[in-house]
Amino acid sequence: MHGSGAVKYQSDDPAKGAIVTIENLEKMAMPVILQYETVTHKTGTVTLPVEVWNNTAVWNAKLPTTEELISVTIDPDKLLPDVNFLNNIWKKK
């Protein structure tokens, strides 16, 4: 996500939640809105404060899922400035 980020499962078990690695590729720190969808089409949103970027350009966010994901989108409503919205979506292969 946001470049070379990734989606993994806690202890390789989707029932324990997902870990989404996001990267701040720009110089401006912004809050992060993550929207996700599971294999049974349940959706959820997690909002991270701008402070996650205080001392790092990479952040691992935990999503409270109990099943596999089919997609994760950063800023789904395109509310925040971004030069490349195309790198904001992860889809299961």
C-alpha distances in whole Angstrom, upper triangle without the diagonal:
4,5,6,4,6,8,12,15,17,20,19,20,18,21,21,17,13,11,8,7,5,7,10,10,13,16,17,16,15,15,11,12,10,12,12,15,17,19,22,20,20,18,17,15,15,15,15,17,17,18,15,15,19,19,15,12,10,11,11,11,14,14,18,18,21,19,17,14,14,11,8,8,8,11,13,16,15,17,15,16,13,14,11,10,10,6,6,6,6,10,12,14
4,6,6,9,12,15,18,21,23,22,24,22,25,24,20,17,14,11,9,6,5,7,7,10,13,13,13,13,13,11,12,11,14,15,18,20,22,25,23,23,20,19,17,16,15,15,16,15,17,15,13,17,17,14,11,10,11,12,13,16,17,20,21,24,23,20,17,17,14,11,10,8,11,13,15,13,15,13,13,10,11,9,9,9,5,5,8,9,13,16,17
4,6,9,12,16,19,21,24,22,24,23,26,25,22,18,16,12,10,8,7,9,7,11,14,15,15,16,17,14,16,15,17,17,20,22,24,27,25,25,23,22,20,19,19,18,20,18,20,17,16,19,19,15,12,11,13,14,15,18,19,23,23,26,24,22,19,18,15,13,13,11,14,16,19,17,19,17,16,12,12,10,10,9,6,8,10,10,14,16,17
4,7,10,13,17,19,21,20,22,21,24,23,20,17,14,11,9,8,8,10,10,13,17,18,18,18,19,16,18,16,18,18,20,21,23,26,25,25,23,23,21,20,20,19,21,20,21,18,17,20,19,15,12,10,12,13,15,17,18,22,22,24,23,20,18,18,15,14,14,13,17,18,21,20,22,20,19,16,16,13,14,12,9,10,11,10,13,15,15
4,7,10,14,16,18,17,19,18,21,20,17,13,10,7,5,5,6,10,11,14,17,18,17,17,17,14,15,13,15,15,17,18,20,24,22,22,20,19,18,17,17,16,18,18,19,16,15,18,18,14,11,8,9,9,11,13,15,18,18,21,20,17,15,15,13,11,12,11,15,17,20,19,21,19,19,16,17,14,14,13,9,10,10,9,12,13,15
4,7,10,13,15,13,15,14,18,17,14,10,8,6,5,7,10,13,14,18,21,21,20,19,19,15,16,13,15,13,15,16,18,21,20,20,19,18,17,16,18,17,20,20,21,17,17,21,20,16,14,11,11,9,11,12,13,16,16,18,17,14,12,13,11,10,12,12,16,17,21,20,22,21,22,19,20,17,16,15,11,11,10,8,10,11,12
4,7,10,12,11,12,11,14,13,11,7,6,5,6,9,12,16,17,21,23,23,21,21,19,16,15,12,13,11,13,13,14,18,17,17,16,15,15,15,17,16,20,21,21,18,19,22,22,18,17,13,12,9,10,10,10,13,12,14,13,10,9,10,9,8,11,12,16,17,21,21,23,22,23,21,22,19,18,17,14,12,11,8,9,9,12
4,7,9,7,9,8,12,11,9,6,5,7,8,12,15,19,20,24,26,26,24,23,22,18,18,15,15,13,14,13,15,18,18,18,17,17,17,16,19,18,22,23,23,19,21,24,23,20,19,15,13,10,10,10,10,13,11,13,12,10,10,12,12,12,15,16,20,20,24,24,26,25,27,24,26,23,22,20,17,16,15,11,12,11,13
4,6,5,5,5,8,7,6,4,6,9,11,15,18,21,23,27,29,29,26,25,23,20,19,16,16,14,14,13,14,17,18,17,17,16,17,16,19,19,22,24,24,21,22,25,25,22,21,17,15,11,11,9,9,11,9,10,9,8,9,13,13,13,16,18,21,22,25,26,28,27,29,27,29,26,24,23,21,19,17,14,14,13,15
4,5,6,7,8,6,6,6,6,10,12,16,19,22,25,28,30,29,27,26,23,21,20,17,18,16,17,15,17,19,20,19,19,17,18,17,19,19,22,24,23,20,22,25,24,21,21,18,15,11,11,9,10,10,10,10,11,11,13,16,17,16,19,20,23,24,27,28,29,29,31,29,31,29,27,26,23,21,20,17,18,16,19
4,5,8,10,7,9,9,10,13,15,19,22,25,27,31,32,33,30,29,27,24,24,21,22,19,20,18,19,21,23,21,22,21,22,20,23,22,26,27,27,23,25,27,26,24,24,20,18,14,15,12,14,14,13,13,13,13,15,18,19,19,22,23,27,27,31,32,33,32,34,32,34,32,30,29,26,25,23,20,20,18,20
4,7,9,8,9,9,10,13,15,18,22,25,27,30,33,33,30,30,28,24,24,21,21,18,18,16,16,19,20,20,21,20,22,21,24,23,27,28,28,24,26,29,28,25,25,21,19,15,15,13,14,14,13,12,11,10,13,16,17,17,21,22,26,26,30,31,32,32,33,31,33,30,28,27,24,23,21,18,18,15,16
4,5,6,7,8,11,14,17,20,23,27,29,32,34,34,31,30,28,25,24,20,20,17,16,14,14,16,18,17,19,19,20,20,23,23,27,29,29,25,27,30,29,27,26,23,20,16,16,13,13,12,10,9,8,9,12,15,17,17,21,23,26,26,29,31,32,32,34,32,34,31,29,28,26,24,22,18,18,15,17
4,5,5,6,10,12,16,19,22,25,28,31,33,32,30,28,26,22,21,17,17,13,13,10,11,13,15,14,15,15,17,17,20,21,25,27,27,24,26,29,29,26,26,22,19,16,15,12,10,10,7,6,5,5,8,12,13,14,18,20,23,23,26,28,29,29,32,30,32,29,27,26,23,21,19,16,15,13,16
4,6,8,12,15,18,21,25,28,30,33,35,34,31,30,27,24,22,19,18,15,14,11,12,13,15,14,15,15,17,17,21,22,25,28,28,25,28,30,30,28,28,24,21,18,16,12,11,9,7,4,5,8,11,14,16,17,20,22,25,24,28,29,31,31,34,32,34,32,29,29,26,24,22,19,18,16,19
4,7,10,13,16,19,23,26,29,31,33,32,29,28,25,22,21,18,18,15,16,13,15,16,18,16,16,16,17,16,19,20,23,26,25,22,25,28,27,25,25,22,19,15,13,10,9,8,7,6,8,10,12,16,17,17,20,21,24,24,27,29,30,30,32,31,34,31,29,29,26,24,22,19,19,18,20
4,7,10,13,16,20,23,25,28,30,29,26,24,21,18,17,14,14,12,13,11,13,15,16,14,13,12,14,13,16,16,20,23,23,20,22,25,25,23,23,19,16,12,10,7,6,5,5,6,8,9,10,13,14,13,16,18,20,21,24,25,26,26,29,28,30,28,25,25,22,20,18,16,17,15,19
4,6,10,13,16,19,22,25,27,26,23,22,19,16,15,12,12,10,11,11,13,15,15,14,13,12,13,12,15,15,19,21,21,18,20,23,23,20,20,16,13,10,8,6,5,7,6,8,9,8,8,12,11,10,14,15,18,18,22,23,24,24,26,25,27,24,22,22,19,17,15,13,14,13,16
4,7,10,13,16,19,22,24,23,21,20,18,14,14,12,13,12,14,14,16,19,18,17,16,14,14,12,14,13,17,18,18,15,17,20,19,17,16,12,10,6,6,5,6,9,10,12,12,11,11,14,13,11,13,14,17,18,22,22,23,22,24,23,25,22,21,21,17,15,15,13,14,14,17
4,6,10,13,15,18,21,20,18,17,15,12,12,9,11,10,13,14,16,19,18,17,15,14,13,11,13,12,15,16,17,14,15,18,18,15,14,10,8,6,5,6,7,11,11,14,14,13,11,13,11,8,10,10,14,15,19,19,20,19,21,19,21,19,17,17,14,12,11,10,12,13,16
4,7,10,13,16,18,18,16,16,15,12,13,11,14,13,16,17,20,23,22,21,19,17,15,13,14,13,15,15,16,12,13,16,15,12,10,7,6,4,6,9,11,14,15,18,18,16,14,16,14,11,12,11,15,17,20,19,20,19,20,18,19,17,17,16,13,12,12,11,14,15,17
4,7,9,12,14,14,12,12,12,9,11,10,13,14,17,19,21,24,22,22,19,17,15,13,13,11,13,13,14,11,10,14,14,11,8,6,5,6,8,11,12,16,17,20,20,18,16,17,14,11,11,9,12,14,17,16,17,15,16,14,16,14,14,14,10,9,11,11,14,16,18
4,6,9,11,12,11,11,12,10,13,13,16,17,20,22,25,28,26,25,22,20,18,16,15,13,14,13,14,11,9,13,12,9,6,4,6,9,11,14,16,20,21,24,24,22,19,20,17,14,13,11,13,16,19,17,18,15,15,13,14,13,13,14,10,10,13,13,17,19,21
4,6,8,8,7,9,10,10,13,14,17,19,22,25,27,30,28,27,24,22,19,17,15,13,13,11,12,10,8,11,11,8,5,6,8,12,13,17,18,22,23,27,27,25,22,23,19,16,14,11,13,16,18,16,16,13,12,10,12,12,13,14,11,11,14,16,19,22,24
4,7,9,9,11,13,13,16,16,19,21,24,26,29,32,30,29,26,24,22,20,18,16,17,14,16,14,11,14,14,11,7,9,12,15,16,20,21,25,26,29,29,27,24,24,21,18,16,13,14,17,19,16,17,14,12,10,10,10,12,13,10,11,15,16,20,22,24
4,6,8,10,13,13,16,17,20,23,26,29,31,34,31,31,28,26,23,21,19,17,16,13,15,14,11,14,14,12,9,12,14,17,18,22,23,27,28,32,32,30,27,26,23,20,17,14,15,18,19,16,16,12,10,8,8,10,12,14,12,13,17,19,22,25,27
4,6,10,13,14,18,20,23,25,29,32,34,37,34,33,30,28,24,22,20,17,16,13,14,14,10,12,13,12,9,13,15,19,20,24,25,29,30,34,34,32,29,29,26,23,20,17,17,21,21,18,17,14,12,11,11,14,16,18,16,16,20,22,26,29,30
4,6,10,12,15,18,21,24,27,30,33,35,33,32,28,26,22,20,17,15,13,10,12,12,9,11,13,12,11,13,15,18,19,23,24,27,29,33,33,32,29,29,25,22,19,15,15,19,19,16,15,11,9,10,11,14,15,18,16,16,20,22,26,29,31
4,7,9,13,15,19,22,25,28,31,33,31,29,26,23,20,17,14,11,10,6,8,9,6,8,11,10,9,11,12,16,16,19,21,24,26,30,31,29,27,27,24,20,18,14,14,17,18,15,14,11,10,11,13,15,16,18,17,15,19,21,25,27,30
4,6,10,13,16,19,23,26,29,31,28,26,23,20,16,14,11,9,8,5,8,9,8,10,13,13,11,13,13,15,15,18,19,22,24,28,29,28,25,25,22,18,15,12,11,14,15,12,11,8,9,10,13,14,14,17,16,14,17,19,23,26,28
4,7,10,13,16,20,23,27,28,25,23,20,17,13,11,7,6,5,4,8,8,9,11,14,14,13,13,12,14,12,15,16,19,21,25,26,25,22,23,20,16,14,10,9,13,13,12,11,8,11,12,16,16,15,18,16,14,16,18,22,24,27
4,6,10,13,17,19,23,24,22,20,17,14,10,8,6,5,7,7,10,9,10,13,15,14,13,12,10,12,10,13,13,16,18,22,22,21,19,19,16,12,10,7,7,10,12,11,10,9,11,12,15,15,13,16,14,11,13,15,18,21,24
4,7,10,14,17,20,21,19,17,13,11,7,6,4,6,9,10,13,12,14,17,19,17,16,15,13,13,11,12,12,14,16,20,20,19,16,17,14,10,8,6,5,8,9,10,9,9,13,13,16,16,13,15,14,10,12,14,16,19,22
4,7,10,13,17,18,16,14,11,8,6,5,6,8,11,13,15,14,15,19,20,18,17,15,12,12,9,10,9,12,13,16,17,16,13,13,10,7,6,5,6,7,10,11,12,12,15,15,18,16,13,15,13,9,10,11,13,16,19
4,7,10,14,15,12,11,7,6,4,7,9,11,15,17,19,17,19,22,24,22,20,18,16,15,12,12,9,11,12,15,15,14,11,11,8,6,5,6,7,7,10,12,13,14,17,17,19,17,14,15,14,10,10,11,12,14,18
4,7,10,12,9,8,5,5,6,8,11,14,17,20,22,19,21,25,26,23,22,19,17,15,12,11,8,10,9,12,11,10,7,8,6,4,6,9,11,10,13,15,17,18,20,19,22,19,16,16,15,12,10,9,10,11,15
4,7,8,6,6,4,7,9,12,15,18,21,23,25,23,25,28,29,27,25,22,20,18,15,14,11,11,9,11,10,9,6,6,5,7,9,12,14,12,15,17,19,21,23,22,24,22,18,18,17,14,11,11,10,10,14
4,5,5,5,6,9,12,14,18,20,24,26,27,25,27,30,31,28,27,24,21,19,16,14,11,11,8,9,6,6,4,5,7,9,12,15,17,16,19,21,23,24,27,26,27,25,21,21,20,17,14,12,11,10,13
4,5,7,10,13,16,18,21,24,27,29,31,28,30,34,34,31,30,27,24,22,20,18,14,14,11,10,7,6,6,6,9,12,15,18,20,18,22,24,26,27,30,28,30,27,24,22,21,19,16,14,11,10,12
4,6,9,12,16,18,22,25,28,31,32,30,32,35,36,34,32,29,27,24,21,19,16,15,11,11,8,9,9,9,12,14,17,20,22,19,22,25,27,29,31,30,32,29,26,25,24,22,19,17,14,13,16
4,6,10,13,16,20,23,26,28,30,28,30,34,35,32,31,28,25,23,20,19,15,14,12,12,10,10,9,8,10,12,14,17,19,16,18,21,23,25,28,27,29,26,23,22,22,19,16,15,13,13,16
4,7,11,14,17,20,24,26,28,26,28,32,33,31,29,27,24,22,18,16,13,12,9,10,9,10,9,10,11,12,14,17,18,16,18,21,23,24,27,27,29,27,23,23,23,19,17,16,15,15,18
4,7,10,14,17,20,23,25,23,25,29,30,28,27,24,21,19,16,15,11,11,9,12,11,12,9,10,10,10,11,13,14,12,15,18,19,21,24,23,26,24,20,20,20,17,14,14,14,15,18
4,7,10,13,17,20,22,20,22,25,27,25,24,22,19,17,14,12,9,9,9,12,12,13,11,12,11,10,11,12,13,12,14,17,17,19,22,22,25,23,20,20,20,16,15,15,15,16,20
4,7,10,13,16,18,17,19,22,24,22,21,19,17,15,12,11,9,10,11,14,15,15,13,14,12,9,9,10,10,10,12,14,14,16,19,19,22,21,18,19,18,14,14,15,16,18,21
4,7,10,13,15,13,16,19,21,19,19,17,14,12,9,9,7,9,11,15,16,16,14,16,14,11,11,10,10,11,13,15,15,15,18,19,22,21,18,20,18,14,15,15,17,19,22
4,7,10,12,11,13,16,18,17,17,16,13,13,10,11,10,12,15,18,20,20,18,19,16,13,12,10,9,12,13,14,13,13,16,17,20,20,17,20,18,15,16,17,19,21,25
4,7,8,7,10,12,15,14,14,13,10,11,8,10,11,13,16,20,21,21,19,21,18,14,13,11,11,14,15,15,14,13,16,16,20,20,18,20,18,15,17,18,21,23,26
4,5,6,9,10,13,13,14,14,12,13,11,14,15,17,20,24,25,25,23,24,21,18,16,13,13,16,17,16,15,13,16,17,20,21,19,22,20,17,19,21,24,26,29
4,5,6,8,11,11,12,13,11,14,13,16,17,20,23,26,28,27,25,26,23,19,17,14,13,17,17,16,14,12,14,15,18,19,18,21,19,17,20,21,25,27,30
4,5,5,9,10,11,12,11,13,13,16,18,20,23,27,29,28,26,28,25,21,20,17,17,20,21,20,18,16,17,18,21,22,22,24,22,20,22,23,27,29,32
4,6,8,8,9,9,7,10,10,13,15,18,21,24,26,25,23,25,22,18,18,15,16,19,21,19,18,16,17,17,20,21,20,22,19,17,20,20,24,26,28
4,6,5,6,8,8,11,12,16,18,21,24,27,28,27,25,26,23,20,18,15,16,20,21,19,18,15,16,16,18,19,19,21,18,17,20,21,24,26,29
4,6,8,10,10,14,15,18,21,24,26,30,31,30,28,30,27,23,22,19,19,23,24,22,21,18,19,19,21,22,23,25,22,21,24,24,28,30,32
4,7,9,10,13,15,18,22,24,27,30,31,30,29,30,28,24,23,20,21,25,27,25,24,21,21,20,22,23,24,26,22,22,24,25,28,30,32
4,6,7,11,13,17,20,23,25,28,29,28,26,27,25,21,21,18,19,23,25,23,23,19,19,18,20,20,21,22,19,19,21,21,25,27,29
4,7,10,13,17,19,23,24,28,28,26,24,25,22,19,18,15,17,21,22,20,20,17,17,15,16,17,18,19,16,15,18,19,22,24,26
4,7,10,13,16,20,21,24,24,23,21,22,20,16,16,14,16,20,22,20,21,18,18,17,18,17,18,18,15,14,16,16,20,21,23
4,6,10,13,16,18,21,22,21,19,21,18,15,15,13,15,18,21,20,20,18,19,18,19,19,18,19,16,14,16,16,19,20,23
4,7,10,13,15,18,18,17,16,18,16,13,14,13,16,18,21,21,22,20,21,20,22,21,20,20,17,15,16,15,17,18,21
4,6,10,12,15,16,16,14,17,15,12,13,12,14,16,19,19,20,18,21,20,22,21,19,20,17,14,15,14,17,18,21
4,7,9,12,13,13,13,16,14,12,14,14,16,18,21,21,22,21,24,23,25,24,22,22,19,17,16,15,17,17,20
4,6,9,11,11,10,13,12,10,12,13,15,16,19,20,21,21,23,23,25,23,21,21,19,16,15,14,15,15,19
4,7,9,11,11,14,14,13,15,16,18,18,21,23,23,24,26,26,29,27,24,25,22,19,18,17,18,17,21
4,6,8,8,11,12,12,15,16,19,18,21,23,24,25,28,27,29,27,24,24,22,19,17,16,15,15,18
4,7,9,13,14,15,18,20,22,21,25,27,28,29,31,30,33,30,27,27,25,22,20,18,17,16,19
4,7,10,12,13,17,19,22,21,24,26,28,29,31,30,32,29,26,25,24,21,19,16,15,13,16
4,7,9,11,15,18,21,19,23,25,27,27,30,28,29,26,24,22,21,19,16,13,11,9,12
4,6,7,11,14,17,16,19,21,23,24,26,24,26,23,20,19,17,15,12,10,8,7,10
4,7,10,14,17,15,18,20,23,23,25,23,25,21,18,17,16,14,11,8,6,5,8
4,7,10,13,11,15,16,19,20,21,20,21,18,15,14,13,10,7,5,4,6,10
4,7,10,9,13,14,16,17,18,17,19,16,13,12,11,8,6,5,7,9,12
4,6,6,9,10,13,13,15,13,15,13,10,10,9,6,4,6,9,12,15
4,6,9,8,10,10,12,11,13,11,9,10,9,5,6,9,12,15,18
4,6,5,7,7,10,9,13,12,9,11,11,7,9,12,15,18,21
4,6,8,10,12,12,14,13,9,11,12,8,9,12,13,17,20
4,5,8,11,12,15,14,10,13,14,11,12,15,17,20,23
4,6,7,8,11,11,8,11,12,10,12,15,18,21,24
4,7,9,12,13,11,14,15,13,15,18,21,24,27
4,6,10,11,10,14,14,12,15,18,21,25,27
4,7,9,9,13,13,12,16,19,22,26,28
4,6,6,10,10,9,13,16,20,23,25
4,7,9,10,11,14,17,20,24,25
4,5,6,8,11,14,17,20,21
4,6,5,8,12,14,18,20
4,6,7,10,12,16,17
4,6,8,11,14,15
4,7,10,14,16
4,7,10,12
4,7,9
4,6
4
